[in-house]
């Protein structure tokens, strides 16, 4: 059951208790979902999500200072 913002403010302790026991609690304002109250355990679990391979590569070290050379000889012949 979503909580209206005004009700969530009035019953904040109950909202927190339900977040701990029943899972994340959605808060609405003028009928629109605007916030979620959740346990710290759930929050930390979500924050530890695994990064995608793309994110992993983008967060890698800067390799622009390396002097890399490509071999100039032709590739070997391969029979398919």
PDB file with one MODEL, atoms N, CA, C and O in Angstrom:
MODEL        1
ATOM      1  N   UNK A   1       0.838  -1.174   0.000  1.00  0.00           N
ATOM      2  CA  UNK A   1       0.000   0.000   0.000  1.00  0.00           C
ATOM      3  C   UNK A   1       0.887   1.243   0.000  1.00  0.00           C
ATOM      4  O   UNK A   1       1.696   1.422   0.911  1.00  0.00           O
ATOM      5  N   UNK A   2       0.749   2.085  -0.987  1.00  0.00           N
ATOM      6  CA  UNK A   2       1.527   3.322  -0.969  1.00  0.00           C
ATOM      7  C   UNK A   2       1.032   4.280   0.114  1.00  0.00           C
ATOM      8  O   UNK A   2      -0.152   4.302   0.453  1.00  0.00           O
ATOM      9  N   UNK A   3       1.939   5.047   0.634  1.00  0.00           N
ATOM     10  CA  UNK A   3       1.615   6.041   1.658  1.00  0.00           C
ATOM     11  C   UNK A   3       1.520   7.413   1.005  1.00  0.00           C
ATOM     12  O   UNK A   3       2.385   7.783   0.211  1.00  0.00           O
ATOM     13  N   UNK A   4       0.476   8.169   1.333  1.00  0.00           N
ATOM     14  CA  UNK A   4       0.432   9.559   0.908  1.00  0.00           C
ATOM     15  C   UNK A   4       1.439  10.319   1.758  1.00  0.00           C
ATOM     16  O   UNK A   4       1.616  10.007   2.936  1.00  0.00           O
ATOM     17  N   UNK A   5       2.088  11.295   1.183  1.00  0.00           N
ATOM     18  CA  UNK A   5       3.163  12.011   1.859  1.00  0.00           C
ATOM     19  C   UNK A   5       2.743  12.530   3.231  1.00  0.00           C
ATOM     20  O   UNK A   5       3.465  12.349   4.211  1.00  0.00           O
ATOM     21  N   UNK A   6       1.595  13.166   3.304  1.00  0.00           N
ATOM     22  CA  UNK A   6       1.137  13.731   4.574  1.00  0.00           C
ATOM     23  C   UNK A   6       0.981  12.634   5.625  1.00  0.00           C
ATOM     24  O   UNK A   6       1.383  12.813   6.775  1.00  0.00           O
ATOM     25  N   UNK A   7       0.400  11.502   5.237  1.00  0.00           N
ATOM     26  CA  UNK A   7       0.207  10.390   6.172  1.00  0.00           C
ATOM     27  C   UNK A   7       1.558   9.789   6.577  1.00  0.00           C
ATOM     28  O   UNK A   7       1.759   9.430   7.737  1.00  0.00           O
ATOM     29  N   UNK A   8       2.476   9.683   5.620  1.00  0.00           N
ATOM     30  CA  UNK A   8       3.803   9.137   5.921  1.00  0.00           C
ATOM     31  C   UNK A   8       4.531  10.014   6.925  1.00  0.00           C
ATOM     32  O   UNK A   8       5.237   9.501   7.793  1.00  0.00           O
ATOM     33  N   UNK A   9       4.371  11.336   6.821  1.00  0.00           N
ATOM     34  CA  UNK A   9       5.002  12.238   7.784  1.00  0.00           C
ATOM     35  C   UNK A   9       4.396  12.059   9.170  1.00  0.00           C
ATOM     36  O   UNK A   9       5.115  12.060  10.170  1.00  0.00           O
ATOM     37  N   UNK A  10       3.082  11.908   9.232  1.00  0.00           N
ATOM     38  CA  UNK A  10       2.404  11.763  10.522  1.00  0.00           C
ATOM     39  C   UNK A  10       2.717  10.431  11.185  1.00  0.00           C
ATOM     40  O   UNK A  10       2.765  10.343  12.412  1.00  0.00           O
ATOM     41  N   UNK A  11       2.929   9.394  10.382  1.00  0.00           N
ATOM     42  CA  UNK A  11       3.137   8.040  10.911  1.00  0.00           C
ATOM     43  C   UNK A  11       4.521   7.513  10.529  1.00  0.00           C
ATOM     44  O   UNK A  11       4.675   6.340  10.191  1.00  0.00           O
ATOM     45  N   UNK A  12       5.510   8.379  10.586  1.00  0.00           N
ATOM     46  CA  UNK A  12       6.842   8.018  10.115  1.00  0.00           C
ATOM     47  C   UNK A  12       7.393   6.768  10.802  1.00  0.00           C
ATOM     48  O   UNK A  12       7.973   5.903  10.147  1.00  0.00           O
ATOM     49  N   UNK A  13       7.213   6.675  12.107  1.00  0.00           N
ATOM     50  CA  UNK A  13       7.709   5.496  12.836  1.00  0.00           C
ATOM     51  C   UNK A  13       7.081   4.216  12.298  1.00  0.00           C
ATOM     52  O   UNK A  13       7.757   3.197  12.159  1.00  0.00           O
ATOM     53  N   UNK A  14       5.790   4.272  11.998  1.00  0.00           N
ATOM     54  CA  UNK A  14       5.109   3.093  11.454  1.00  0.00           C
ATOM     55  C   UNK A  14       5.630   2.769  10.052  1.00  0.00           C
ATOM     56  O   UNK A  14       5.815   1.599   9.716  1.00  0.00           O
ATOM     57  N   UNK A  15       5.866   3.795   9.237  1.00  0.00           N
ATOM     58  CA  UNK A  15       6.389   3.574   7.887  1.00  0.00           C
ATOM     59  C   UNK A  15       7.759   2.895   7.968  1.00  0.00           C
ATOM     60  O   UNK A  15       8.037   1.954   7.223  1.00  0.00           O
ATOM     61  N   UNK A  16       8.605   3.374   8.870  1.00  0.00           N
ATOM     62  CA  UNK A  16       9.936   2.780   9.031  1.00  0.00           C
ATOM     63  C   UNK A  16       9.811   1.337   9.521  1.00  0.00           C
ATOM     64  O   UNK A  16      10.503   0.450   9.023  1.00  0.00           O
ATOM     65  N   UNK A  17       8.948   1.105  10.477  1.00  0.00           N
ATOM     66  CA  UNK A  17       8.755  -0.256  11.003  1.00  0.00           C
ATOM     67  C   UNK A  17       8.295  -1.204   9.900  1.00  0.00           C
ATOM     68  O   UNK A  17       8.774  -2.334   9.804  1.00  0.00           O
ATOM     69  N   UNK A  18       7.368  -0.739   9.071  1.00  0.00           N
ATOM     70  CA  UNK A  18       6.909  -1.586   7.956  1.00  0.00           C
ATOM     71  C   UNK A  18       8.013  -1.812   6.928  1.00  0.00           C
ATOM     72  O   UNK A  18       8.105  -2.888   6.337  1.00  0.00           O
ATOM     73  N   UNK A  19       8.842  -0.807   6.716  1.00  0.00           N
ATOM     74  CA  UNK A  19       9.968  -0.986   5.791  1.00  0.00           C
ATOM     75  C   UNK A  19      10.910  -2.069   6.308  1.00  0.00           C
ATOM     76  O   UNK A  19      11.441  -2.861   5.529  1.00  0.00           O
ATOM     77  N   UNK A  20      11.115  -2.100   7.619  1.00  0.00           N
ATOM     78  CA  UNK A  20      11.994  -3.112   8.213  1.00  0.00           C
ATOM     79  C   UNK A  20      11.372  -4.501   8.147  1.00  0.00           C
ATOM     80  O   UNK A  20      12.070  -5.483   7.895  1.00  0.00           O
ATOM     81  N   UNK A  21      10.060  -4.588   8.371  1.00  0.00           N
ATOM     82  CA  UNK A  21       9.396  -5.893   8.452  1.00  0.00           C
ATOM     83  C   UNK A  21       8.809  -6.386   7.138  1.00  0.00           C
ATOM     84  O   UNK A  21       8.838  -7.584   6.855  1.00  0.00           O
ATOM     85  N   UNK A  22       8.275  -5.469   6.332  1.00  0.00           N
ATOM     86  CA  UNK A  22       7.529  -5.878   5.136  1.00  0.00           C
ATOM     87  C   UNK A  22       8.217  -5.532   3.819  1.00  0.00           C
ATOM     88  O   UNK A  22       7.774  -5.966   2.756  1.00  0.00           O
ATOM     89  N   UNK A  23       9.289  -4.759   3.881  1.00  0.00           N
ATOM     90  CA  UNK A  23       9.972  -4.367   2.653  1.00  0.00           C
ATOM     91  C   UNK A  23       9.760  -2.899   2.337  1.00  0.00           C
ATOM     92  O   UNK A  23       9.106  -2.186   3.098  1.00  0.00           O
ATOM     93  N   UNK A  24      10.306  -2.442   1.223  1.00  0.00           N
ATOM     94  CA  UNK A  24      10.263  -1.033   0.852  1.00  0.00           C
ATOM     95  C   UNK A  24       8.847  -0.465   0.846  1.00  0.00           C
ATOM     96  O   UNK A  24       7.899  -1.133   0.433  1.00  0.00           O
ATOM     97  N   UNK A  25       8.716   0.779   1.311  1.00  0.00           N
ATOM     98  CA  UNK A  25       7.434   1.474   1.383  1.00  0.00           C
ATOM     99  C   UNK A  25       7.456   2.649   0.403  1.00  0.00           C
ATOM    100  O   UNK A  25       8.374   3.468   0.428  1.00  0.00           O
ATOM    101  N   UNK A  26       6.451   2.723  -0.449  1.00  0.00           N
ATOM    102  CA  UNK A  26       6.364   3.769  -1.466  1.00  0.00           C
ATOM    103  C   UNK A  26       5.586   4.952  -0.901  1.00  0.00           C
ATOM    104  O   UNK A  26       4.557   4.783  -0.247  1.00  0.00           O
ATOM    105  N   UNK A  27       6.094   6.147  -1.166  1.00  0.00           N
ATOM    106  CA  UNK A  27       5.434   7.380  -0.730  1.00  0.00           C
ATOM    107  C   UNK A  27       4.984   8.133  -1.977  1.00  0.00           C
ATOM    108  O   UNK A  27       5.745   8.283  -2.933  1.00  0.00           O
ATOM    109  N   UNK A  28       3.737   8.604  -1.955  1.00  0.00           N
ATOM    110  CA  UNK A  28       3.191   9.335  -3.090  1.00  0.00           C
ATOM    111  C   UNK A  28       2.892  10.780  -2.705  1.00  0.00           C
ATOM    112  O   UNK A  28       2.643  11.098  -1.542  1.00  0.00           O
ATOM    113  N   UNK A  29       2.924  11.638  -3.714  1.00  0.00           N
ATOM    114  CA  UNK A  29       2.516  13.032  -3.537  1.00  0.00           C
ATOM    115  C   UNK A  29       1.621  13.369  -4.722  1.00  0.00           C
ATOM    116  O   UNK A  29       2.026  13.251  -5.878  1.00  0.00           O
ATOM    117  N   UNK A  30       0.408  13.787  -4.417  1.00  0.00           N
ATOM    118  CA  UNK A  30      -0.596  14.075  -5.444  1.00  0.00           C
ATOM    119  C   UNK A  30      -0.766  12.899  -6.407  1.00  0.00           C
ATOM    120  O   UNK A  30      -0.920  13.091  -7.613  1.00  0.00           O
ATOM    121  N   UNK A  31      -0.736  11.683  -5.863  1.00  0.00           N
ATOM    122  CA  UNK A  31      -0.962  10.479  -6.648  1.00  0.00           C
ATOM    123  C   UNK A  31       0.251   9.957  -7.405  1.00  0.00           C
ATOM    124  O   UNK A  31       0.168   8.907  -8.041  1.00  0.00           O
ATOM    125  N   UNK A  32       1.367  10.661  -7.351  1.00  0.00           N
ATOM    126  CA  UNK A  32       2.576  10.246  -8.072  1.00  0.00           C
ATOM    127  C   UNK A  32       3.586   9.656  -7.098  1.00  0.00           C
ATOM    128  O   UNK A  32       3.849  10.246  -6.050  1.00  0.00           O
ATOM    129  N   UNK A  33       4.153   8.503  -7.428  1.00  0.00           N
ATOM    130  CA  UNK A  33       5.176   7.877  -6.590  1.00  0.00           C
ATOM    131  C   UNK A  33       6.426   8.747  -6.624  1.00  0.00           C
ATOM    132  O   UNK A  33       6.986   9.000  -7.691  1.00  0.00           O
ATOM    133  N   UNK A  34       6.868   9.212  -5.433  1.00  0.00           N
ATOM    134  CA  UNK A  34       7.993  10.146  -5.385  1.00  0.00           C
ATOM    135  C   UNK A  34       9.155   9.669  -4.529  1.00  0.00           C
ATOM    136  O   UNK A  34      10.263  10.187  -4.668  1.00  0.00           O
ATOM    137  N   UNK A  35       8.939   8.699  -3.649  1.00  0.00           N
ATOM    138  CA  UNK A  35      10.016   8.268  -2.756  1.00  0.00           C
ATOM    139  C   UNK A  35       9.770   6.835  -2.298  1.00  0.00           C
ATOM    140  O   UNK A  35       8.661   6.306  -2.378  1.00  0.00           O
ATOM    141  N   UNK A  36      10.855   6.231  -1.815  1.00  0.00           N
ATOM    142  CA  UNK A  36      10.785   4.884  -1.246  1.00  0.00           C
ATOM    143  C   UNK A  36      11.539   4.904   0.069  1.00  0.00           C
ATOM    144  O   UNK A  36      12.644   5.439   0.157  1.00  0.00           O
ATOM    145  N   UNK A  37      10.940   4.321   1.081  1.00  0.00           N
ATOM    146  CA  UNK A  37      11.611   4.158   2.372  1.00  0.00           C
ATOM    147  C   UNK A  37      11.915   2.676   2.513  1.00  0.00           C
ATOM    148  O   UNK A  37      11.024   1.836   2.395  1.00  0.00           O
ATOM    149  N   UNK A  38      13.189   2.360   2.767  1.00  0.00           N
ATOM    150  CA  UNK A  38      13.590   0.963   2.863  1.00  0.00           C
ATOM    151  C   UNK A  38      14.586   0.784   3.998  1.00  0.00           C
ATOM    152  O   UNK A  38      15.146   1.749   4.517  1.00  0.00           O
ATOM    153  N   UNK A  39      14.791  -0.465   4.366  1.00  0.00           N
ATOM    154  CA  UNK A  39      15.756  -0.761   5.424  1.00  0.00           C
ATOM    155  C   UNK A  39      17.171  -0.482   4.938  1.00  0.00           C
ATOM    156  O   UNK A  39      17.446  -0.515   3.738  1.00  0.00           O
ATOM    157  N   UNK A  40      18.048  -0.211   5.865  1.00  0.00           N
ATOM    158  CA  UNK A  40      19.455   0.030   5.520  1.00  0.00           C
ATOM    159  C   UNK A  40      20.065  -1.224   4.905  1.00  0.00           C
ATOM    160  O   UNK A  40      20.906  -1.121   4.012  1.00  0.00           O
ATOM    161  N   UNK A  41      19.666  -2.388   5.358  1.00  0.00           N
ATOM    162  CA  UNK A  41      20.179  -3.645   4.801  1.00  0.00           C
ATOM    163  C   UNK A  41      19.841  -3.752   3.310  1.00  0.00           C
ATOM    164  O   UNK A  41      20.694  -4.104   2.495  1.00  0.00           O
ATOM    165  N   UNK A  42      18.583  -3.442   2.965  1.00  0.00           N
ATOM    166  CA  UNK A  42      18.149  -3.495   1.571  1.00  0.00           C
ATOM    167  C   UNK A  42      18.881  -2.442   0.740  1.00  0.00           C
ATOM    168  O   UNK A  42      19.301  -2.719  -0.383  1.00  0.00           O
ATOM    169  N   UNK A  43      19.033  -1.253   1.280  1.00  0.00           N
ATOM    170  CA  UNK A  43      19.737  -0.171   0.591  1.00  0.00           C
ATOM    171  C   UNK A  43      21.179  -0.580   0.288  1.00  0.00           C
ATOM    172  O   UNK A  43      21.654  -0.403  -0.833  1.00  0.00           O
ATOM    173  N   UNK A  44      21.862  -1.116   1.272  1.00  0.00           N
ATOM    174  CA  UNK A  44      23.262  -1.537   1.063  1.00  0.00           C
ATOM    175  C   UNK A  44      23.362  -2.676   0.059  1.00  0.00           C
ATOM    176  O   UNK A  44      24.305  -2.731  -0.729  1.00  0.00           O
ATOM    177  N   UNK A  45      22.390  -3.588   0.085  1.00  0.00           N
ATOM    178  CA  UNK A  45      22.377  -4.686  -0.877  1.00  0.00           C
ATOM    179  C   UNK A  45      22.252  -4.142  -2.301  1.00  0.00           C
ATOM    180  O   UNK A  45      22.933  -4.610  -3.214  1.00  0.00           O
ATOM    181  N   UNK A  46      21.382  -3.160  -2.480  1.00  0.00           N
ATOM    182  CA  UNK A  46      21.207  -2.577  -3.803  1.00  0.00           C
ATOM    183  C   UNK A  46      22.424  -1.780  -4.249  1.00  0.00           C
ATOM    184  O   UNK A  46      22.745  -1.764  -5.437  1.00  0.00           O
ATOM    185  N   UNK A  47      23.098  -1.127  -3.331  1.00  0.00           N
ATOM    186  CA  UNK A  47      24.277  -0.320  -3.661  1.00  0.00           C
ATOM    187  C   UNK A  47      25.454  -1.194  -4.078  1.00  0.00           C
ATOM    188  O   UNK A  47      26.348  -0.724  -4.781  1.00  0.00           O
ATOM    189  N   UNK A  48      25.468  -2.436  -3.664  1.00  0.00           N
ATOM    190  CA  UNK A  48      26.578  -3.332  -4.002  1.00  0.00           C
ATOM    191  C   UNK A  48      26.352  -4.073  -5.311  1.00  0.00           C
ATOM    192  O   UNK A  48      26.934  -5.133  -5.543  1.00  0.00           O
ATOM    193  N   UNK A  49      25.513  -3.515  -6.154  1.00  0.00           N
ATOM    194  CA  UNK A  49      25.228  -4.201  -7.414  1.00  0.00           C
ATOM    195  C   UNK A  49      26.507  -4.381  -8.216  1.00  0.00           C
ATOM    196  O   UNK A  49      27.447  -3.594  -8.105  1.00  0.00           O
ATOM    197  N   UNK A  50      26.521  -5.400  -9.000  1.00  0.00           N
ATOM    198  CA  UNK A  50      27.695  -5.655  -9.829  1.00  0.00           C
ATOM    199  C   UNK A  50      27.659  -4.738 -11.040  1.00  0.00           C
ATOM    200  O   UNK A  50      26.608  -4.513 -11.641  1.00  0.00           O
ATOM    201  N   UNK A  51      28.816  -4.218 -11.382  1.00  0.00           N
ATOM    202  CA  UNK A  51      28.915  -3.343 -12.540  1.00  0.00           C
ATOM    203  C   UNK A  51      28.901  -4.163 -13.820  1.00  0.00           C
ATOM    204  O   UNK A  51      29.309  -5.324 -13.830  1.00  0.00           O
ATOM    205  N   UNK A  52      28.432  -3.556 -14.886  1.00  0.00           N
ATOM    206  CA  UNK A  52      28.461  -4.212 -16.189  1.00  0.00           C
ATOM    207  C   UNK A  52      29.905  -4.261 -16.687  1.00  0.00           C
ATOM    208  O   UNK A  52      30.778  -3.577 -16.153  1.00  0.00           O
ATOM    209  N   UNK A  53      30.140  -5.063 -17.695  1.00  0.00           N
ATOM    210  CA  UNK A  53      31.483  -5.170 -18.256  1.00  0.00           C
ATOM    211  C   UNK A  53      31.927  -3.821 -18.821  1.00  0.00           C
ATOM    212  O   UNK A  53      33.092  -3.442 -18.702  1.00  0.00           O
ATOM    213  N   UNK A  54      30.990  -3.104 -19.433  1.00  0.00           N
ATOM    214  CA  UNK A  54      31.309  -1.779 -19.970  1.00  0.00           C
ATOM    215  C   UNK A  54      31.744  -0.838 -18.846  1.00  0.00           C
ATOM    216  O   UNK A  54      32.740  -0.130 -18.991  1.00  0.00           O
ATOM    217  N   UNK A  55      31.007  -0.820 -17.720  1.00  0.00           N
ATOM    218  CA  UNK A  55      31.378   0.022 -16.586  1.00  0.00           C
ATOM    219  C   UNK A  55      32.751  -0.363 -16.043  1.00  0.00           C
ATOM    220  O   UNK A  55      33.554   0.498 -15.684  1.00  0.00           O
ATOM    221  N   UNK A  56      33.008  -1.664 -15.988  1.00  0.00           N
ATOM    222  CA  UNK A  56      34.298  -2.158 -15.515  1.00  0.00           C
ATOM    223  C   UNK A  56      35.432  -1.609 -16.377  1.00  0.00           C
ATOM    224  O   UNK A  56      36.441  -1.133 -15.857  1.00  0.00           O
ATOM    225  N   UNK A  57      35.260  -1.679 -17.697  1.00  0.00           N
ATOM    226  CA  UNK A  57      36.297  -1.187 -18.599  1.00  0.00           C
ATOM    227  C   UNK A  57      36.461   0.323 -18.507  1.00  0.00           C
ATOM    228  O   UNK A  57      37.583   0.829 -18.534  1.00  0.00           O
ATOM    229  N   UNK A  58      35.355   1.040 -18.401  1.00  0.00           N
ATOM    230  CA  UNK A  58      35.431   2.503 -18.341  1.00  0.00           C
ATOM    231  C   UNK A  58      36.069   3.004 -17.050  1.00  0.00           C
ATOM    232  O   UNK A  58      36.626   4.102 -17.026  1.00  0.00           O
ATOM    233  N   UNK A  59      35.999   2.222 -15.982  1.00  0.00           N
ATOM    234  CA  UNK A  59      36.590   2.624 -14.713  1.00  0.00           C
ATOM    235  C   UNK A  59      38.040   2.167 -14.569  1.00  0.00           C
ATOM    236  O   UNK A  59      38.657   2.367 -13.523  1.00  0.00           O
ATOM    237  N   UNK A  60      38.576   1.557 -15.613  1.00  0.00           N
ATOM    238  CA  UNK A  60      39.945   1.056 -15.570  1.00  0.00           C
ATOM    239  C   UNK A  60      40.971   2.179 -15.594  1.00  0.00           C
ATOM    240  O   UNK A  60      40.619   3.351 -15.723  1.00  0.00           O
ATOM    241  N   UNK A  61      42.229   1.815 -15.469  1.00  0.00           N
ATOM    242  CA  UNK A  61      43.292   2.825 -15.441  1.00  0.00           C
ATOM    243  C   UNK A  61      43.458   3.501 -16.810  1.00  0.00           C
ATOM    244  O   UNK A  61      43.071   2.947 -17.839  1.00  0.00           O
ATOM    245  N   UNK A  62      44.033   4.691 -16.799  1.00  0.00           N
ATOM    246  CA  UNK A  62      44.306   5.433 -18.027  1.00  0.00           C
ATOM    247  C   UNK A  62      45.541   4.828 -18.686  1.00  0.00           C
ATOM    248  O   UNK A  62      46.629   4.848 -18.111  1.00  0.00           O
ATOM    249  N   UNK A  63      45.373   4.297 -19.878  1.00  0.00           N
ATOM    250  CA  UNK A  63      46.477   3.635 -20.584  1.00  0.00           C
ATOM    251  C   UNK A  63      47.069   4.509 -21.677  1.00  0.00           C
ATOM    252  O   UNK A  63      47.913   4.047 -22.445  1.00  0.00           O
ATOM    253  N   UNK A  64      46.646   5.757 -21.760  1.00  0.00           N
ATOM    254  CA  UNK A  64      47.103   6.628 -22.850  1.00  0.00           C
ATOM    255  C   UNK A  64      48.604   6.910 -22.777  1.00  0.00           C
ATOM    256  O   UNK A  64      49.207   7.225 -23.803  1.00  0.00           O
ATOM    257  N   UNK A  65      49.215   6.808 -21.621  1.00  0.00           N
ATOM    258  CA  UNK A  65      50.651   7.089 -21.489  1.00  0.00           C
ATOM    259  C   UNK A  65      51.522   5.919 -21.944  1.00  0.00           C
ATOM    260  O   UNK A  65      52.729   6.087 -22.116  1.00  0.00           O
ATOM    261  N   UNK A  66      50.936   4.747 -22.140  1.00  0.00           N
ATOM    262  CA  UNK A  66      51.710   3.585 -22.578  1.00  0.00           C
ATOM    263  C   UNK A  66      52.102   3.723 -24.039  1.00  0.00           C
ATOM    264  O   UNK A  66      51.324   4.200 -24.865  1.00  0.00           O
ATOM    265  N   UNK A  67      53.293   3.307 -24.336  1.00  0.00           N
ATOM    266  CA  UNK A  67      53.759   3.320 -25.722  1.00  0.00           C
ATOM    267  C   UNK A  67      53.630   1.907 -26.268  1.00  0.00           C
ATOM    268  O   UNK A  67      54.498   1.060 -26.057  1.00  0.00           O
ATOM    269  N   UNK A  68      52.553   1.674 -26.959  1.00  0.00           N
ATOM    270  CA  UNK A  68      52.279   0.351 -27.515  1.00  0.00           C
ATOM    271  C   UNK A  68      52.543   0.359 -29.009  1.00  0.00           C
ATOM    272  O   UNK A  68      52.167   1.296 -29.714  1.00  0.00           O
ATOM    273  N   UNK A  69      53.201  -0.703 -29.488  1.00  0.00           N
ATOM    274  CA  UNK A  69      53.480  -0.816 -30.915  1.00  0.00           C
ATOM    275  C   UNK A  69      52.843  -2.087 -31.439  1.00  0.00           C
ATOM    276  O   UNK A  69      52.854  -3.126 -30.778  1.00  0.00           O
ATOM    277  N   UNK A  70      52.293  -1.990 -32.630  1.00  0.00           N
ATOM    278  CA  UNK A  70      51.685  -3.145 -33.269  1.00  0.00           C
ATOM    279  C   UNK A  70      52.701  -3.763 -34.229  1.00  0.00           C
ATOM    280  O   UNK A  70      53.429  -3.051 -34.920  1.00  0.00           O
ATOM    281  N   UNK A  71      52.738  -5.080 -34.261  1.00  0.00           N
ATOM    282  CA  UNK A  71      53.655  -5.751 -35.189  1.00  0.00           C
ATOM    283  C   UNK A  71      53.248  -5.450 -36.612  1.00  0.00           C
ATOM    284  O   UNK A  71      52.060  -5.348 -36.919  1.00  0.00           O
ATOM    285  N   UNK A  72      54.222  -5.308 -37.472  1.00  0.00           N
ATOM    286  CA  UNK A  72      53.959  -4.922 -38.862  1.00  0.00           C
ATOM    287  C   UNK A  72      53.870  -6.125 -39.809  1.00  0.00           C
ATOM    288  O   UNK A  72      53.425  -5.973 -40.947  1.00  0.00           O
ATOM    289  N   UNK A  73      54.287  -7.325 -39.358  1.00  0.00           N
ATOM    290  CA  UNK A  73      54.238  -8.484 -40.237  1.00  0.00           C
ATOM    291  C   UNK A  73      52.790  -8.927 -40.458  1.00  0.00           C
ATOM    292  O   UNK A  73      51.910  -8.618 -39.655  1.00  0.00           O
ATOM    293  N   UNK A  74      52.554  -9.647 -41.548  1.00  0.00           N
ATOM    294  CA  UNK A  74      51.211 -10.094 -41.907  1.00  0.00           C
ATOM    295  C   UNK A  74      50.738 -11.213 -40.974  1.00  0.00           C
ATOM    296  O   UNK A  74      51.554 -11.915 -40.377  1.00  0.00           O
ATOM    297  N   UNK A  75      49.451 -11.370 -40.854  1.00  0.00           N
ATOM    298  CA  UNK A  75      48.931 -12.452 -40.011  1.00  0.00           C
ATOM    299  C   UNK A  75      49.170 -13.803 -40.681  1.00  0.00           C
ATOM    300  O   UNK A  75      49.376 -13.875 -41.892  1.00  0.00           O
ATOM    301  N   UNK A  76      49.142 -14.843 -39.906  1.00  0.00           N
ATOM    302  CA  UNK A  76      49.363 -16.186 -40.456  1.00  0.00           C
ATOM    303  C   UNK A  76      48.136 -16.616 -41.260  1.00  0.00           C
ATOM    304  O   UNK A  76      47.029 -16.136 -41.019  1.00  0.00           O
ATOM    305  N   UNK A  77      48.343 -17.522 -42.213  1.00  0.00           N
ATOM    306  CA  UNK A  77      47.254 -18.061 -43.020  1.00  0.00           C
ATOM    307  C   UNK A  77      46.468 -19.059 -42.200  1.00  0.00           C
ATOM    308  O   UNK A  77      47.034 -19.878 -41.477  1.00  0.00           O
ATOM    309  N   UNK A  78      45.165 -18.979 -42.323  1.00  0.00           N
ATOM    310  CA  UNK A  78      44.287 -19.901 -41.603  1.00  0.00           C
ATOM    311  C   UNK A  78      43.353 -20.550 -42.600  1.00  0.00           C
ATOM    312  O   UNK A  78      42.736 -19.865 -43.415  1.00  0.00           O
ATOM    313  N   UNK A  79      43.242 -21.889 -42.541  1.00  0.00           N
ATOM    314  CA  UNK A  79      42.322 -22.605 -43.429  1.00  0.00           C
ATOM    315  C   UNK A  79      41.000 -22.792 -42.703  1.00  0.00           C
ATOM    316  O   UNK A  79      40.953 -23.272 -41.570  1.00  0.00           O
ATOM    317  N   UNK A  80      39.927 -22.402 -43.381  1.00  0.00           N
ATOM    318  CA  UNK A  80      38.582 -22.562 -42.796  1.00  0.00           C
ATOM    319  C   UNK A  80      37.827 -23.673 -43.438  1.00  0.00           C
ATOM    320  O   UNK A  80      36.684 -23.939 -43.065  1.00  0.00           O
TER     321      UNK A  80
ENDMDL
END
